[in-house]
Amino acid sequence: MTYFEGFVAPVPEANKEVYRKHAADAASTFLELGVKRHFEAWDSDVPEGKVTDFRKAVDAKPDEKVVFAWFEHADRASRDAFNEKMMSDPRMEQMGAEMPFDGKRMIVGGFKAIVEEGSERGDYTDGFVVPVPEGNAEAYQQMAAKMAKVFRQHGASRVVEAISDDVPKGKVTDFYRAVKAEDGEKVVFSFIEWPDKDTRDQAWQKIMSDESLKPEGDMPFSGQRMFWGGFEPIFDTAKSREPATA
């Protein structure tokens, strides 16, 4: 299955267009070095949580928004080869010097897909970060696979669940701190792509009111420490490479 490098970053709201341009300018280099898809999405419907949330994950300031992003790779080996090329590419130094956000508070990590449903790209994205006890990984995968089919039945273009495989600890922030991970827990980086926000909103309303989908017994993860939000894509190489339509 696909391998993902997942990112969550705090970006000053005033820098939205500068950030989008920065991502677009860098994308050609990333694709040249081996990335299959480069995706960036902007904070649109991101709720405040009591325990964790996207803003807390990156210590976002009042004037900052959250970006949810990823690189796609065929597998871990392809991702490692890309990172090796990137670290030795002189263009990276200039990109790093021009970042329109605080890179020290960005969280990043490598995740291997455990669920992939659908292949179409969407124009609205739900992002999730979830703490899962390592011993519950199989139960979580089974639950996620079942729900992915439900999301697809309600109009989702694509559903991905990817579990931590190479997620580093950071000095300021990281994925583990973001979900207040306990010993023996993995982190899941997950997203749902929807055709548009209206489809997403209607789907969630139906899913949340469907009594047959209410869980039975204990969930295989800590719901109180999971967080999620809705994001509007601002740059996507999959879209930028699509042929123009008349």
Residue pairs with C-beta under 8 A, 6 or more apart in sequence:
1 112
1 113
1 114
1 116
2 36
2 72
2 73
2 74
2 75
2 113
2 116
2 160
2 162
3 72
3 73
3 74
3 75
3 76
3 78
3 79
3 110
3 111
3 112
3 113
3 162
3 165
4 70
4 71
4 72
4 73
4 110
4 111
4 112
4 113
4 160
4 162
4 189
5 70
5 71
5 73
5 79
5 108
5 109
5 110
5 111
6 69
6 70
6 108
6 109
6 110
6 111
6 162
6 175
6 189
7 67
7 68
7 69
7 70
7 106
7 107
7 108
8 54
8 57
8 58
8 66
8 67
8 68
8 69
8 106
8 107
8 127
8 129
8 175
8 178
9 58
9 66
9 67
9 69
9 101
9 103
9 105
9 106
9 107
10 55
10 58
10 59
10 60
10 61
10 64
10 65
10 66
10 67
10 101
10 102
10 105
10 106
11 19
11 64
11 65
11 66
11 67
11 100
11 101
12 63
12 64
12 65
12 100
12 101
13 63
13 64
13 65
14 63
15 100
15 101
16 42
16 65
16 234
18 100
19 40
19 67
19 100
19 101
19 234
20 40
20 234
20 235
22 95
22 98
22 99
22 100
23 38
23 40
23 69
23 234
23 235
24 235
24 240
26 38
26 95
27 38
27 235
27 237
27 240
29 89
29 91
29 95
30 38
30 71
30 82
30 86
31 38
31 237
33 82
33 85
33 86
33 89
34 73
34 78
34 81
34 82
34 85
35 71
35 72
35 73
35 82
35 237
36 71
36 72
36 73
36 74
37 70
37 71
37 72
37 236
37 237
37 238
38 69
38 71
38 72
38 235
38 236
38 237
39 69
39 70
39 71
39 72
39 125
39 233
39 235
39 236
39 237
39 238
40 67
40 69
40 233
40 234
40 235
40 236
41 67
41 68
41 69
41 125
41 127
41 231
41 232
41 233
41 234
42 65
42 67
42 231
42 232
42 233
42 234
43 54
43 65
43 66
43 67
43 68
43 229
43 231
44 124
44 197
44 229
44 230
44 231
44 232
45 197
45 229
45 230
45 231
46 53
46 54
46 55
46 66
46 229
46 230
46 231
47 53
47 228
47 229
48 55
49 56
49 227
50 224
51 180
51 224
51 225
52 129
52 178
52 179
52 180
52 224
52 225
52 226
52 227
53 227
53 229
54 60
54 66
54 68
54 127
54 129
54 227
54 228
54 229
55 66
56 178
56 227
57 66
57 107
57 129
57 173
57 175
57 177
57 178
57 179
57 227
58 66
58 105
58 106
58 107
58 173
58 178
59 105
59 172
59 173
60 66
60 105
66 229
67 101
67 231
68 125
68 127
68 191
68 229
68 231
70 189
70 191
71 79
71 82
73 79
73 82
76 110
76 112
76 165
76 166
79 110
86 92
96 103
104 171
104 172
104 173
105 172
105 173
106 173
107 170
107 173
107 174
107 175
107 178
108 168
108 175
109 164
109 166
109 167
109 168
109 174
109 175
109 187
109 189
110 164
110 165
110 166
110 167
111 162
111 163
111 164
111 165
111 167
111 187
111 188
111 189
112 162
112 163
112 165
113 160
113 161
113 162
114 137
114 140
114 141
114 144
114 161
114 162
114 163
114 188
115 141
115 144
115 145
115 148
115 159
115 160
115 161
116 158
116 159
116 160
117 145
117 148
117 149
117 151
117 152
117 156
117 158
117 159
117 160
118 152
118 156
118 157
118 158
118 159
118 193
119 158
120 157
120 158
120 193
121 157
121 158
121 193
121 236
121 238
121 239
122 156
122 157
122 158
122 193
122 194
122 195
122 196
122 233
123 194
123 195
123 196
123 197
123 233
124 193
124 194
124 195
124 196
124 197
124 199
124 200
124 230
124 231
124 232
124 233
125 191
125 192
125 193
125 194
125 230
125 231
125 232
125 233
126 191
126 192
126 194
126 200
126 228
126 229
126 230
126 231
127 190
127 191
127 228
127 229
127 230
127 231
128 188
128 189
128 190
128 191
128 226
128 227
128 228
129 175
129 178
129 179
129 187
129 188
129 189
129 190
129 226
129 227
129 228
130 140
130 179
130 187
130 188
130 190
130 221
130 226
131 179
131 180
131 181
131 182
131 185
131 186
131 187
131 188
131 221
131 222
131 225
131 226
132 140
132 163
132 185
132 186
132 187
132 188
132 220
132 221
133 182
133 184
133 185
133 186
133 220
133 221
134 184
134 185
134 186
135 184
136 220
136 221
137 163
137 186
139 220
140 161
140 163
140 188
140 220
140 221
141 161
141 163
143 215
143 219
143 220
144 161
144 188
144 190
147 159
147 213
148 156
148 159
148 161
150 207
150 213
151 159
151 192
151 203
151 207
152 159
154 202
154 203
154 206
154 207
155 194
155 195
155 199
155 200
155 202
155 203
156 192
156 193
156 194
156 200
156 203
157 193
157 194
157 195
158 192
158 193
159 191
159 192
159 193
160 190
160 191
160 192
161 188
161 190
162 188
162 189
162 190
163 186
163 187
163 188
163 189
164 175
164 186
164 187
164 188
164 189
167 174
167 175
167 176
167 187
168 174
169 176
170 177
175 181
175 187
175 189
176 185
176 187
178 187
178 227
179 185
179 187
179 222
179 225
179 226
179 227
180 225
181 187
181 225
188 221
192 200
194 200
194 203
197 230
197 232
200 230
207 213
233 239
